């Protein structure tokens, strides 16, 4: 199982995913979320964790990935 965490580059660093050994990917603009998910899927990542704020920029989370049995997308609460 390959797990990746996607973060917006302007957000603070997420230490817990790194400590747990997850791959942490940064995107420069929130609108890049769908292309980053697709890129990770093509690299055979099976679980992708996304903060709630970034997930709101994705059009494909509901439409495309909801029924994909090979990809789990987990939306986490935003940092406060």
mmJSON file of the N, C-alpha and C atoms, coordinates in Angstrom:
{"data_MODEL":{"atom_site":{
"group_PDB":["ATOM","ATOM","ATOM","ATOM","ATOM","ATOM","ATOM","ATOM","ATOM","ATOM","ATOM","ATOM","ATOM","ATOM","ATOM","ATOM","ATOM","ATOM","ATOM","ATOM","ATOM","ATOM","ATOM","ATOM","ATOM","ATOM","ATOM","ATOM","ATOM","ATOM","ATOM","ATOM","ATOM","ATOM","ATOM","ATOM","ATOM","ATOM","ATOM","ATOM","ATOM","ATOM","ATOM","ATOM","ATOM","ATOM","ATOM","ATOM","ATOM","ATOM","ATOM","ATOM","ATOM","ATOM","ATOM","ATOM","ATOM","ATOM","ATOM","ATOM","ATOM","ATOM","ATOM","ATOM","ATOM","ATOM","ATOM","ATOM","ATOM","ATOM","ATOM","ATOM","ATOM","ATOM","ATOM","ATOM","ATOM","ATOM","ATOM","ATOM","ATOM","ATOM","ATOM","ATOM","ATOM","ATOM","ATOM","ATOM","ATOM","ATOM","ATOM","ATOM","ATOM","ATOM","ATOM","ATOM","ATOM","ATOM","ATOM","ATOM","ATOM","ATOM","ATOM","ATOM","ATOM","ATOM","ATOM","ATOM","ATOM","ATOM","ATOM","ATOM","ATOM","ATOM","ATOM","ATOM","ATOM","ATOM","ATOM","ATOM","ATOM","ATOM","ATOM","ATOM","ATOM","ATOM","ATOM","ATOM","ATOM","ATOM","ATOM","ATOM","ATOM","ATOM","ATOM","ATOM","ATOM","ATOM","ATOM","ATOM","ATOM","ATOM","ATOM","ATOM","ATOM","ATOM","ATOM","ATOM","ATOM","ATOM","ATOM","ATOM","ATOM","ATOM","ATOM","ATOM","ATOM","ATOM","ATOM","ATOM","ATOM","ATOM","ATOM","ATOM","ATOM","ATOM","ATOM","ATOM","ATOM","ATOM","ATOM","ATOM","ATOM","ATOM","ATOM","ATOM","ATOM","ATOM","ATOM","ATOM","ATOM","ATOM","ATOM","ATOM","ATOM","ATOM","ATOM","ATOM","ATOM","ATOM","ATOM","ATOM","ATOM","ATOM","ATOM","ATOM","ATOM","ATOM","ATOM","ATOM","ATOM","ATOM","ATOM","ATOM","ATOM","ATOM","ATOM","ATOM","ATOM","ATOM","ATOM","ATOM","ATOM","ATOM","ATOM","ATOM","ATOM","ATOM","ATOM","ATOM","ATOM","ATOM","ATOM","ATOM","ATOM","ATOM","ATOM","ATOM","ATOM","ATOM","ATOM","ATOM","ATOM","ATOM","ATOM","ATOM","ATOM","ATOM","ATOM","ATOM"],
"id":[1,2,3,4,5,6,7,8,9,10,11,12,13,14,15,16,17,18,19,20,21,22,23,24,25,26,27,28,29,30,31,32,33,34,35,36,37,38,39,40,41,42,43,44,45,46,47,48,49,50,51,52,53,54,55,56,57,58,59,60,61,62,63,64,65,66,67,68,69,70,71,72,73,74,75,76,77,78,79,80,81,82,83,84,85,86,87,88,89,90,91,92,93,94,95,96,97,98,99,100,101,102,103,104,105,106,107,108,109,110,111,112,113,114,115,116,117,118,119,120,121,122,123,124,125,126,127,128,129,130,131,132,133,134,135,136,137,138,139,140,141,142,143,144,145,146,147,148,149,150,151,152,153,154,155,156,157,158,159,160,161,162,163,164,165,166,167,168,169,170,171,172,173,174,175,176,177,178,179,180,181,182,183,184,185,186,187,188,189,190,191,192,193,194,195,196,197,198,199,200,201,202,203,204,205,206,207,208,209,210,211,212,213,214,215,216,217,218,219,220,221,222,223,224,225,226,227,228,229,230,231,232,233,234,235,236,237,238,239,240],
"type_symbol":["N","C","C","N","C","C","N","C","C","N","C","C","N","C","C","N","C","C","N","C","C","N","C","C","N","C","C","N","C","C","N","C","C","N","C","C","N","C","C","N","C","C","N","C","C","N","C","C","N","C","C","N","C","C","N","C","C","N","C","C","N","C","C","N","C","C","N","C","C","N","C","C","N","C","C","N","C","C","N","C","C","N","C","C","N","C","C","N","C","C","N","C","C","N","C","C","N","C","C","N","C","C","N","C","C","N","C","C","N","C","C","N","C","C","N","C","C","N","C","C","N","C","C","N","C","C","N","C","C","N","C","C","N","C","C","N","C","C","N","C","C","N","C","C","N","C","C","N","C","C","N","C","C","N","C","C","N","C","C","N","C","C","N","C","C","N","C","C","N","C","C","N","C","C","N","C","C","N","C","C","N","C","C","N","C","C","N","C","C","N","C","C","N","C","C","N","C","C","N","C","C","N","C","C","N","C","C","N","C","C","N","C","C","N","C","C","N","C","C","N","C","C","N","C","C","N","C","C","N","C","C","N","C","C","N","C","C","N","C","C"],
"label_atom_id":["N","CA","C","N","CA","C","N","CA","C","N","CA","C","N","CA","C","N","CA","C","N","CA","C","N","CA","C","N","CA","C","N","CA","C","N","CA","C","N","CA","C","N","CA","C","N","CA","C","N","CA","C","N","CA","C","N","CA","C","N","CA","C","N","CA","C","N","CA","C","N","CA","C","N","CA","C","N","CA","C","N","CA","C","N","CA","C","N","CA","C","N","CA","C","N","CA","C","N","CA","C","N","CA","C","N","CA","C","N","CA","C","N","CA","C","N","CA","C","N","CA","C","N","CA","C","N","CA","C","N","CA","C","N","CA","C","N","CA","C","N","CA","C","N","CA","C","N","CA","C","N","CA","C","N","CA","C","N","CA","C","N","CA","C","N","CA","C","N","CA","C","N","CA","C","N","CA","C","N","CA","C","N","CA","C","N","CA","C","N","CA","C","N","CA","C","N","CA","C","N","CA","C","N","CA","C","N","CA","C","N","CA","C","N","CA","C","N","CA","C","N","CA","C","N","CA","C","N","CA","C","N","CA","C","N","CA","C","N","CA","C","N","CA","C","N","CA","C","N","CA","C","N","CA","C","N","CA","C","N","CA","C","N","CA","C","N","CA","C","N","CA","C","N","CA","C","N","CA","C"],
"label_alt_id":[null,null,null,null,null,null,null,null,null,null,null,null,null,null,null,null,null,null,null,null,null,null,null,null,null,null,null,null,null,null,null,null,null,null,null,null,null,null,null,null,null,null,null,null,null,null,null,null,null,null,null,null,null,null,null,null,null,null,null,null,null,null,null,null,null,null,null,null,null,null,null,null,null,null,null,null,null,null,null,null,null,null,null,null,null,null,null,null,null,null,null,null,null,null,null,null,null,null,null,null,null,null,null,null,null,null,null,null,null,null,null,null,null,null,null,null,null,null,null,null,null,null,null,null,null,null,null,null,null,null,null,null,null,null,null,null,null,null,null,null,null,null,null,null,null,null,null,null,null,null,null,null,null,null,null,null,null,null,null,null,null,null,null,null,null,null,null,null,null,null,null,null,null,null,null,null,null,null,null,null,null,null,null,null,null,null,null,null,null,null,null,null,null,null,null,null,null,null,null,null,null,null,null,null,null,null,null,null,null,null,null,null,null,null,null,null,null,null,null,null,null,null,null,null,null,null,null,null,null,null,null,null,null,null,null,null,null,null,null,null],
"label_comp_id":["UNK","UNK","UNK","UNK","UNK","UNK","UNK","UNK","UNK","UNK","UNK","UNK","UNK","UNK","UNK","UNK","UNK","UNK","UNK","UNK","UNK","UNK","UNK","UNK","UNK","UNK","UNK","UNK","UNK","UNK","UNK","UNK","UNK","UNK","UNK","UNK","UNK","UNK","UNK","UNK","UNK","UNK","UNK","UNK","UNK","UNK","UNK","UNK","UNK","UNK","UNK","UNK","UNK","UNK","UNK","UNK","UNK","UNK","UNK","UNK","UNK","UNK","UNK","UNK","UNK","UNK","UNK","UNK","UNK","UNK","UNK","UNK","UNK","UNK","UNK","UNK","UNK","UNK","UNK","UNK","UNK","UNK","UNK","UNK","UNK","UNK","UNK","UNK","UNK","UNK","UNK","UNK","UNK","UNK","UNK","UNK","UNK","UNK","UNK","UNK","UNK","UNK","UNK","UNK","UNK","UNK","UNK","UNK","UNK","UNK","UNK","UNK","UNK","UNK","UNK","UNK","UNK","UNK","UNK","UNK","UNK","UNK","UNK","UNK","UNK","UNK","UNK","UNK","UNK","UNK","UNK","UNK","UNK","UNK","UNK","UNK","UNK","UNK","UNK","UNK","UNK","UNK","UNK","UNK","UNK","UNK","UNK","UNK","UNK","UNK","UNK","UNK","UNK","UNK","UNK","UNK","UNK","UNK","UNK","UNK","UNK","UNK","UNK","UNK","UNK","UNK","UNK","UNK","UNK","UNK","UNK","UNK","UNK","UNK","UNK","UNK","UNK","UNK","UNK","UNK","UNK","UNK","UNK","UNK","UNK","UNK","UNK","UNK","UNK","UNK","UNK","UNK","UNK","UNK","UNK","UNK","UNK","UNK","UNK","UNK","UNK","UNK","UNK","UNK","UNK","UNK","UNK","UNK","UNK","UNK","UNK","UNK","UNK","UNK","UNK","UNK","UNK","UNK","UNK","UNK","UNK","UNK","UNK","UNK","UNK","UNK","UNK","UNK","UNK","UNK","UNK","UNK","UNK","UNK","UNK","UNK","UNK","UNK","UNK","UNK"],
"label_asym_id":["A","A","A","A","A","A","A","A","A","A","A","A","A","A","A","A","A","A","A","A","A","A","A","A","A","A","A","A","A","A","A","A","A","A","A","A","A","A","A","A","A","A","A","A","A","A","A","A","A","A","A","A","A","A","A","A","A","A","A","A","A","A","A","A","A","A","A","A","A","A","A","A","A","A","A","A","A","A","A","A","A","A","A","A","A","A","A","A","A","A","A","A","A","A","A","A","A","A","A","A","A","A","A","A","A","A","A","A","A","A","A","A","A","A","A","A","A","A","A","A","A","A","A","A","A","A","A","A","A","A","A","A","A","A","A","A","A","A","A","A","A","A","A","A","A","A","A","A","A","A","A","A","A","A","A","A","A","A","A","A","A","A","A","A","A","A","A","A","A","A","A","A","A","A","A","A","A","A","A","A","A","A","A","A","A","A","A","A","A","A","A","A","A","A","A","A","A","A","A","A","A","A","A","A","A","A","A","A","A","A","A","A","A","A","A","A","A","A","A","A","A","A","A","A","A","A","A","A","A","A","A","A","A","A","A","A","A","A","A","A"],
"label_entity_id":["1","1","1","1","1","1","1","1","1","1","1","1","1","1","1","1","1","1","1","1","1","1","1","1","1","1","1","1","1","1","1","1","1","1","1","1","1","1","1","1","1","1","1","1","1","1","1","1","1","1","1","1","1","1","1","1","1","1","1","1","1","1","1","1","1","1","1","1","1","1","1","1","1","1","1","1","1","1","1","1","1","1","1","1","1","1","1","1","1","1","1","1","1","1","1","1","1","1","1","1","1","1","1","1","1","1","1","1","1","1","1","1","1","1","1","1","1","1","1","1","1","1","1","1","1","1","1","1","1","1","1","1","1","1","1","1","1","1","1","1","1","1","1","1","1","1","1","1","1","1","1","1","1","1","1","1","1","1","1","1","1","1","1","1","1","1","1","1","1","1","1","1","1","1","1","1","1","1","1","1","1","1","1","1","1","1","1","1","1","1","1","1","1","1","1","1","1","1","1","1","1","1","1","1","1","1","1","1","1","1","1","1","1","1","1","1","1","1","1","1","1","1","1","1","1","1","1","1","1","1","1","1","1","1","1","1","1","1","1","1"],
"label_seq_id":[1,1,1,2,2,2,3,3,3,4,4,4,5,5,5,6,6,6,7,7,7,8,8,8,9,9,9,10,10,10,11,11,11,12,12,12,13,13,13,14,14,14,15,15,15,16,16,16,17,17,17,18,18,18,19,19,19,20,20,20,21,21,21,22,22,22,23,23,23,24,24,24,25,25,25,26,26,26,27,27,27,28,28,28,29,29,29,30,30,30,31,31,31,32,32,32,33,33,33,34,34,34,35,35,35,36,36,36,37,37,37,38,38,38,39,39,39,40,40,40,41,41,41,42,42,42,43,43,43,44,44,44,45,45,45,46,46,46,47,47,47,48,48,48,49,49,49,50,50,50,51,51,51,52,52,52,53,53,53,54,54,54,55,55,55,56,56,56,57,57,57,58,58,58,59,59,59,60,60,60,61,61,61,62,62,62,63,63,63,64,64,64,65,65,65,66,66,66,67,67,67,68,68,68,69,69,69,70,70,70,71,71,71,72,72,72,73,73,73,74,74,74,75,75,75,76,76,76,77,77,77,78,78,78,79,79,79,80,80,80],
"pdbx_PDB_ins_code":[null,null,null,null,null,null,null,null,null,null,null,null,null,null,null,null,null,null,null,null,null,null,null,null,null,null,null,null,null,null,null,null,null,null,null,null,null,null,null,null,null,null,null,null,null,null,null,null,null,null,null,null,null,null,null,null,null,null,null,null,null,null,null,null,null,null,null,null,null,null,null,null,null,null,null,null,null,null,null,null,null,null,null,null,null,null,null,null,null,null,null,null,null,null,null,null,null,null,null,null,null,null,null,null,null,null,null,null,null,null,null,null,null,null,null,null,null,null,null,null,null,null,null,null,null,null,null,null,null,null,null,null,null,null,null,null,null,null,null,null,null,null,null,null,null,null,null,null,null,null,null,null,null,null,null,null,null,null,null,null,null,null,null,null,null,null,null,null,null,null,null,null,null,null,null,null,null,null,null,null,null,null,null,null,null,null,null,null,null,null,null,null,null,null,null,null,null,null,null,null,null,null,null,null,null,null,null,null,null,null,null,null,null,null,null,null,null,null,null,null,null,null,null,null,null,null,null,null,null,null,null,null,null,null,null,null,null,null,null,null],
"Cartn_x":[0.847,0.0,0.893,0.685,1.428,0.497,0.963,0.15,0.858,0.092,0.639,-0.275,0.328,-0.38,-0.109,-1.155,-0.996,-1.224,-0.3,-0.444,-0.219,-0.815,-0.617,0.7,1.564,2.907,2.919,1.877,1.835,1.382,0.918,0.525,1.758,1.586,2.664,2.972,4.151,4.562,3.734,3.363,2.632,3.658,3.923,4.963,4.498,3.252,2.774,2.84,2.371,2.502,3.945,4.872,6.283,6.788,6.398,6.828,6.275,5.109,4.504,5.04,5.959,6.582,5.806,4.858,4.079,4.859,4.6,5.101,4.275,4.933,4.214,4.495,3.441,3.534,3.001,3.678,3.223,2.716,1.675,1.196,1.293,1.572,1.747,0.42,-0.577,-1.9,-2.964,-3.984,-5.033,-5.724,-5.765,-6.421,-5.679,-4.47,-3.672,-4.02,-4.965,-5.254,-5.642,-6.493,-6.923,-5.766,-4.895,-3.758,-2.784,-2.619,-1.721,-2.299,-3.611,-4.245,-4.039,-4.245,-4.073,-2.625,-1.684,-0.261,0.071,-0.427,-0.171,-0.848,-2.039,-2.736,-1.933,-1.359,-0.541,0.757,1.184,2.375,1.998,0.777,0.257,0.079,-0.192,-0.571,-2.01,-2.276,-3.618,-4.414,-3.72,-4.393,-3.787,-4.657,-4.226,-4.999,-4.255,-4.856,-4.763,-5.906,-5.995,-6.688,-6.133,-6.842,-8.143,-9.116,-10.447,-10.397,-9.535,-9.466,-9.061,-8.107,-7.693,-8.744,-9.382,-10.397,-11.534,-11.809,-12.896,-12.588,-11.328,-10.946,-11.038,-11.298,-11.33,-12.727,-12.798,-14.062,-14.208,-13.087,-13.108,-13.277,-13.111,-13.221,-14.577,-15.622,-16.958,-17.275,-17.028,-17.435,-16.637,-15.34,-14.488,-13.958,-13.494,-12.796,-13.703,-14.912,-15.828,-16.042,-16.093,-16.363,-15.119,-13.95,-12.702,-12.258,-12.315,-11.968,-10.47,-9.662,-8.208,-7.614,-8.446,-7.952,-8.835,-8.211,-8.917,-8.48,-9.428,-9.119,-9.706,-8.837,-9.236,-9.129,-10.21,-10.229,-10.127,-9.096,-8.856,-9.333,-9.638,-9.982,-8.78,-9.064,-7.995,-7.315,-6.056,-5.329,-5.907,-5.907,-6.369,-5.298],
"Cartn_y":[-1.181,0.0,1.245,2.106,3.359,4.491,5.298,6.391,7.716,8.708,10.038,11.081,12.149,13.284,14.478,15.195,16.371,17.613,18.569,19.825,21.007,22.107,23.373,23.96,24.404,24.825,26.009,26.818,27.977,27.611,26.391,25.957,25.565,25.548,25.089,23.635,23.218,21.842,20.886,19.782,18.739,17.717,17.68,16.798,15.357,15.16,13.808,12.897,13.321,12.414,12.008,12.944,12.622,11.643,11.867,10.966,9.557,9.457,8.147,7.507,8.182,7.623,7.825,8.72,8.981,9.884,9.711,10.635,11.912,13.066,14.338,15.113,15.393,16.128,17.538,18.524,19.907,20.363,21.176,21.802,23.316,24.01,25.458,26.209,25.659,26.279,25.241,25.592,24.624,24.005,24.739,24.236,23.051,22.779,21.664,20.335,20.329,19.131,17.936,18.135,17.006,16.409,17.256,16.724,15.999,16.477,15.799,14.446,14.377,13.093,12.109,12.555,11.687,11.216,12.115,11.762,10.676,10.847,9.86,8.532,8.598,7.366,6.609,7.325,6.707,6.115,6.609,6.065,4.943,4.452,3.324,3.616,4.868,5.168,4.709,4.032,3.505,4.362,5.166,6.034,7.424,8.408,9.8,10.577,11.301,12.092,13.561,14.248,15.638,16.461,17.619,18.505,19.01,19.249,19.679,20.888,21.863,23.078,22.761,21.846,21.483,20.634,19.76,18.884,19.69,20.853,21.669,22.19,22.149,22.596,21.478,20.26,19.132,18.899,18.779,18.432,16.915,16.2,14.764,13.879,14.414,13.561,12.872,13.615,13.025,12.349,13.035,12.533,11.335,11.33,10.33,9.277,9.708,8.789,8.106,8.579,8.003,6.505,6.077,4.671,3.905,4.494,3.843,2.913,1.621,0.639,0.537,1.13,1.063,2.289,3.257,4.498,4.921,5.151,5.665,7.107,8.006,9.401,9.716,10.185,10.523,12.032,12.663,14.111,14.374,15.132,15.419,16.822,17.042,18.415,19.337,20.578,21.551,21.872,22.29,22.72,24.049,24.241,25.538,26.185],
"Cartn_z":[0.0,0.0,0.0,-0.965,-1.043,-0.639,0.32,0.851,0.6,0.156,-0.055,0.574,1.026,1.597,0.691,0.304,-0.549,0.298,0.194,0.928,-0.002,0.358,-0.353,0.127,-0.774,-0.396,0.576,0.601,1.5,2.913,3.109,4.45,5.243,6.552,7.417,7.103,7.509,7.263,8.115,7.526,8.238,8.71,9.99,10.525,10.712,11.086,11.381,10.156,8.975,7.821,7.545,7.692,7.465,8.524,9.777,10.848,10.658,10.037,9.772,8.491,7.831,6.645,5.352,5.36,4.152,3.203,1.933,0.925,1.049,1.131,1.205,-0.075,-0.824,-2.084,-1.874,-2.458,-2.374,-3.737,-3.702,-4.933,-4.761,-5.862,-5.808,-5.787,-6.449,-6.504,-6.189,-5.42,-5.072,-6.284,-7.388,-8.598,-9.218,-8.768,-9.286,-8.621,-7.715,-6.921,-7.788,-8.778,-9.614,-10.409,-10.946,-11.705,-10.789,-9.551,-8.602,-8.191,-7.975,-7.641,-8.785,-10.002,-11.169,-11.29,-11.044,-11.093,-10.064,-8.843,-7.793,-8.105,-8.661,-9.051,-10.102,-11.05,-12.092,-11.539,-10.368,-9.698,-8.726,-8.848,-8.054,-6.569,-6.216,-4.837,-4.65,-3.55,-3.308,-2.336,-1.537,-0.575,-0.665,-0.807,-0.881,0.178,0.999,2.072,1.684,1.807,1.374,2.466,2.833,3.767,3.14,3.963,3.529,2.604,2.924,2.104,0.665,0.481,-0.873,-1.573,-0.835,-1.426,-2.05,-1.505,-2.045,-3.449,-3.872,-5.214,-6.252,-5.818,-6.747,-7.3,-8.617,-9.255,-9.365,-9.306,-9.566,-8.329,-7.144,-5.958,-5.924,-6.157,-6.137,-7.466,-8.576,-9.89,-10.385,-10.17,-10.799,-9.822,-8.667,-7.759,-6.74,-6.615,-5.627,-5.839,-7.072,-7.376,-7.83,-7.645,-8.033,-6.904,-7.139,-6.105,-5.847,-6.697,-6.54,-5.87,-5.522,-4.938,-3.775,-2.632,-1.451,-1.237,-1.183,-0.89,0.475,1.362,2.716,2.861,3.276,3.472,4.968,5.35,6.765,7.118,8.376,8.792,8.59,8.349,8.152,9.47,9.376,10.575,11.046,12.354,12.882,13.689],
"occupancy":[1.0,1.0,1.0,1.0,1.0,1.0,1.0,1.0,1.0,1.0,1.0,1.0,1.0,1.0,1.0,1.0,1.0,1.0,1.0,1.0,1.0,1.0,1.0,1.0,1.0,1.0,1.0,1.0,1.0,1.0,1.0,1.0,1.0,1.0,1.0,1.0,1.0,1.0,1.0,1.0,1.0,1.0,1.0,1.0,1.0,1.0,1.0,1.0,1.0,1.0,1.0,1.0,1.0,1.0,1.0,1.0,1.0,1.0,1.0,1.0,1.0,1.0,1.0,1.0,1.0,1.0,1.0,1.0,1.0,1.0,1.0,1.0,1.0,1.0,1.0,1.0,1.0,1.0,1.0,1.0,1.0,1.0,1.0,1.0,1.0,1.0,1.0,1.0,1.0,1.0,1.0,1.0,1.0,1.0,1.0,1.0,1.0,1.0,1.0,1.0,1.0,1.0,1.0,1.0,1.0,1.0,1.0,1.0,1.0,1.0,1.0,1.0,1.0,1.0,1.0,1.0,1.0,1.0,1.0,1.0,1.0,1.0,1.0,1.0,1.0,1.0,1.0,1.0,1.0,1.0,1.0,1.0,1.0,1.0,1.0,1.0,1.0,1.0,1.0,1.0,1.0,1.0,1.0,1.0,1.0,1.0,1.0,1.0,1.0,1.0,1.0,1.0,1.0,1.0,1.0,1.0,1.0,1.0,1.0,1.0,1.0,1.0,1.0,1.0,1.0,1.0,1.0,1.0,1.0,1.0,1.0,1.0,1.0,1.0,1.0,1.0,1.0,1.0,1.0,1.0,1.0,1.0,1.0,1.0,1.0,1.0,1.0,1.0,1.0,1.0,1.0,1.0,1.0,1.0,1.0,1.0,1.0,1.0,1.0,1.0,1.0,1.0,1.0,1.0,1.0,1.0,1.0,1.0,1.0,1.0,1.0,1.0,1.0,1.0,1.0,1.0,1.0,1.0,1.0,1.0,1.0,1.0,1.0,1.0,1.0,1.0,1.0,1.0,1.0,1.0,1.0,1.0,1.0,1.0,1.0,1.0,1.0,1.0,1.0,1.0],
"B_iso_or_equiv":[0.0,0.0,0.0,0.0,0.0,0.0,0.0,0.0,0.0,0.0,0.0,0.0,0.0,0.0,0.0,0.0,0.0,0.0,0.0,0.0,0.0,0.0,0.0,0.0,0.0,0.0,0.0,0.0,0.0,0.0,0.0,0.0,0.0,0.0,0.0,0.0,0.0,0.0,0.0,0.0,0.0,0.0,0.0,0.0,0.0,0.0,0.0,0.0,0.0,0.0,0.0,0.0,0.0,0.0,0.0,0.0,0.0,0.0,0.0,0.0,0.0,0.0,0.0,0.0,0.0,0.0,0.0,0.0,0.0,0.0,0.0,0.0,0.0,0.0,0.0,0.0,0.0,0.0,0.0,0.0,0.0,0.0,0.0,0.0,0.0,0.0,0.0,0.0,0.0,0.0,0.0,0.0,0.0,0.0,0.0,0.0,0.0,0.0,0.0,0.0,0.0,0.0,0.0,0.0,0.0,0.0,0.0,0.0,0.0,0.0,0.0,0.0,0.0,0.0,0.0,0.0,0.0,0.0,0.0,0.0,0.0,0.0,0.0,0.0,0.0,0.0,0.0,0.0,0.0,0.0,0.0,0.0,0.0,0.0,0.0,0.0,0.0,0.0,0.0,0.0,0.0,0.0,0.0,0.0,0.0,0.0,0.0,0.0,0.0,0.0,0.0,0.0,0.0,0.0,0.0,0.0,0.0,0.0,0.0,0.0,0.0,0.0,0.0,0.0,0.0,0.0,0.0,0.0,0.0,0.0,0.0,0.0,0.0,0.0,0.0,0.0,0.0,0.0,0.0,0.0,0.0,0.0,0.0,0.0,0.0,0.0,0.0,0.0,0.0,0.0,0.0,0.0,0.0,0.0,0.0,0.0,0.0,0.0,0.0,0.0,0.0,0.0,0.0,0.0,0.0,0.0,0.0,0.0,0.0,0.0,0.0,0.0,0.0,0.0,0.0,0.0,0.0,0.0,0.0,0.0,0.0,0.0,0.0,0.0,0.0,0.0,0.0,0.0,0.0,0.0,0.0,0.0,0.0,0.0,0.0,0.0,0.0,0.0,0.0,0.0],
"pdbx_formal_charge":[null,null,null,null,null,null,null,null,null,null,null,null,null,null,null,null,null,null,null,null,null,null,null,null,null,null,null,null,null,null,null,null,null,null,null,null,null,null,null,null,null,null,null,null,null,null,null,null,null,null,null,null,null,null,null,null,null,null,null,null,null,null,null,null,null,null,null,null,null,null,null,null,null,null,null,null,null,null,null,null,null,null,null,null,null,null,null,null,null,null,null,null,null,null,null,null,null,null,null,null,null,null,null,null,null,null,null,null,null,null,null,null,null,null,null,null,null,null,null,null,null,null,null,null,null,null,null,null,null,null,null,null,null,null,null,null,null,null,null,null,null,null,null,null,null,null,null,null,null,null,null,null,null,null,null,null,null,null,null,null,null,null,null,null,null,null,null,null,null,null,null,null,null,null,null,null,null,null,null,null,null,null,null,null,null,null,null,null,null,null,null,null,null,null,null,null,null,null,null,null,null,null,null,null,null,null,null,null,null,null,null,null,null,null,null,null,null,null,null,null,null,null,null,null,null,null,null,null,null,null,null,null,null,null,null,null,null,null,null,null],
"auth_seq_id":[1,1,1,2,2,2,3,3,3,4,4,4,5,5,5,6,6,6,7,7,7,8,8,8,9,9,9,10,10,10,11,11,11,12,12,12,13,13,13,14,14,14,15,15,15,16,16,16,17,17,17,18,18,18,19,19,19,20,20,20,21,21,21,22,22,22,23,23,23,24,24,24,25,25,25,26,26,26,27,27,27,28,28,28,29,29,29,30,30,30,31,31,31,32,32,32,33,33,33,34,34,34,35,35,35,36,36,36,37,37,37,38,38,38,39,39,39,40,40,40,41,41,41,42,42,42,43,43,43,44,44,44,45,45,45,46,46,46,47,47,47,48,48,48,49,49,49,50,50,50,51,51,51,52,52,52,53,53,53,54,54,54,55,55,55,56,56,56,57,57,57,58,58,58,59,59,59,60,60,60,61,61,61,62,62,62,63,63,63,64,64,64,65,65,65,66,66,66,67,67,67,68,68,68,69,69,69,70,70,70,71,71,71,72,72,72,73,73,73,74,74,74,75,75,75,76,76,76,77,77,77,78,78,78,79,79,79,80,80,80],
"auth_comp_id":["UNK","UNK","UNK","UNK","UNK","UNK","UNK","UNK","UNK","UNK","UNK","UNK","UNK","UNK","UNK","UNK","UNK","UNK","UNK","UNK","UNK","UNK","UNK","UNK","UNK","UNK","UNK","UNK","UNK","UNK","UNK","UNK","UNK","UNK","UNK","UNK","UNK","UNK","UNK","UNK","UNK","UNK","UNK","UNK","UNK","UNK","UNK","UNK","UNK","UNK","UNK","UNK","UNK","UNK","UNK","UNK","UNK","UNK","UNK","UNK","UNK","UNK","UNK","UNK","UNK","UNK","UNK","UNK","UNK","UNK","UNK","UNK","UNK","UNK","UNK","UNK","UNK","UNK","UNK","UNK","UNK","UNK","UNK","UNK","UNK","UNK","UNK","UNK","UNK","UNK","UNK","UNK","UNK","UNK","UNK","UNK","UNK","UNK","UNK","UNK","UNK","UNK","UNK","UNK","UNK","UNK","UNK","UNK","UNK","UNK","UNK","UNK","UNK","UNK","UNK","UNK","UNK","UNK","UNK","UNK","UNK","UNK","UNK","UNK","UNK","UNK","UNK","UNK","UNK","UNK","UNK","UNK","UNK","UNK","UNK","UNK","UNK","UNK","UNK","UNK","UNK","UNK","UNK","UNK","UNK","UNK","UNK","UNK","UNK","UNK","UNK","UNK","UNK","UNK","UNK","UNK","UNK","UNK","UNK","UNK","UNK","UNK","UNK","UNK","UNK","UNK","UNK","UNK","UNK","UNK","UNK","UNK","UNK","UNK","UNK","UNK","UNK","UNK","UNK","UNK","UNK","UNK","UNK","UNK","UNK","UNK","UNK","UNK","UNK","UNK","UNK","UNK","UNK","UNK","UNK","UNK","UNK","UNK","UNK","UNK","UNK","UNK","UNK","UNK","UNK","UNK","UNK","UNK","UNK","UNK","UNK","UNK","UNK","UNK","UNK","UNK","UNK","UNK","UNK","UNK","UNK","UNK","UNK","UNK","UNK","UNK","UNK","UNK","UNK","UNK","UNK","UNK","UNK","UNK","UNK","UNK","UNK","UNK","UNK","UNK"],
"auth_asym_id":["A","A","A","A","A","A","A","A","A","A","A","A","A","A","A","A","A","A","A","A","A","A","A","A","A","A","A","A","A","A","A","A","A","A","A","A","A","A","A","A","A","A","A","A","A","A","A","A","A","A","A","A","A","A","A","A","A","A","A","A","A","A","A","A","A","A","A","A","A","A","A","A","A","A","A","A","A","A","A","A","A","A","A","A","A","A","A","A","A","A","A","A","A","A","A","A","A","A","A","A","A","A","A","A","A","A","A","A","A","A","A","A","A","A","A","A","A","A","A","A","A","A","A","A","A","A","A","A","A","A","A","A","A","A","A","A","A","A","A","A","A","A","A","A","A","A","A","A","A","A","A","A","A","A","A","A","A","A","A","A","A","A","A","A","A","A","A","A","A","A","A","A","A","A","A","A","A","A","A","A","A","A","A","A","A","A","A","A","A","A","A","A","A","A","A","A","A","A","A","A","A","A","A","A","A","A","A","A","A","A","A","A","A","A","A","A","A","A","A","A","A","A","A","A","A","A","A","A","A","A","A","A","A","A","A","A","A","A","A","A"],
"auth_atom_id":["N","CA","C","N","CA","C","N","CA","C","N","CA","C","N","CA","C","N","CA","C","N","CA","C","N","CA","C","N","CA","C","N","CA","C","N","CA","C","N","CA","C","N","CA","C","N","CA","C","N","CA","C","N","CA","C","N","CA","C","N","CA","C","N","CA","C","N","CA","C","N","CA","C","N","CA","C","N","CA","C","N","CA","C","N","CA","C","N","CA","C","N","CA","C","N","CA","C","N","CA","C","N","CA","C","N","CA","C","N","CA","C","N","CA","C","N","CA","C","N","CA","C","N","CA","C","N","CA","C","N","CA","C","N","CA","C","N","CA","C","N","CA","C","N","CA","C","N","CA","C","N","CA","C","N","CA","C","N","CA","C","N","CA","C","N","CA","C","N","CA","C","N","CA","C","N","CA","C","N","CA","C","N","CA","C","N","CA","C","N","CA","C","N","CA","C","N","CA","C","N","CA","C","N","CA","C","N","CA","C","N","CA","C","N","CA","C","N","CA","C","N","CA","C","N","CA","C","N","CA","C","N","CA","C","N","CA","C","N","CA","C","N","CA","C","N","CA","C","N","CA","C","N","CA","C","N","CA","C","N","CA","C","N","CA","C","N","CA","C","N","CA","C","N","CA","C","N","CA","C"],
"pdbx_PDB_model_num":[1,1,1,1,1,1,1,1,1,1,1,1,1,1,1,1,1,1,1,1,1,1,1,1,1,1,1,1,1,1,1,1,1,1,1,1,1,1,1,1,1,1,1,1,1,1,1,1,1,1,1,1,1,1,1,1,1,1,1,1,1,1,1,1,1,1,1,1,1,1,1,1,1,1,1,1,1,1,1,1,1,1,1,1,1,1,1,1,1,1,1,1,1,1,1,1,1,1,1,1,1,1,1,1,1,1,1,1,1,1,1,1,1,1,1,1,1,1,1,1,1,1,1,1,1,1,1,1,1,1,1,1,1,1,1,1,1,1,1,1,1,1,1,1,1,1,1,1,1,1,1,1,1,1,1,1,1,1,1,1,1,1,1,1,1,1,1,1,1,1,1,1,1,1,1,1,1,1,1,1,1,1,1,1,1,1,1,1,1,1,1,1,1,1,1,1,1,1,1,1,1,1,1,1,1,1,1,1,1,1,1,1,1,1,1,1,1,1,1,1,1,1,1,1,1,1,1,1,1,1,1,1,1,1,1,1,1,1,1,1]
}}}
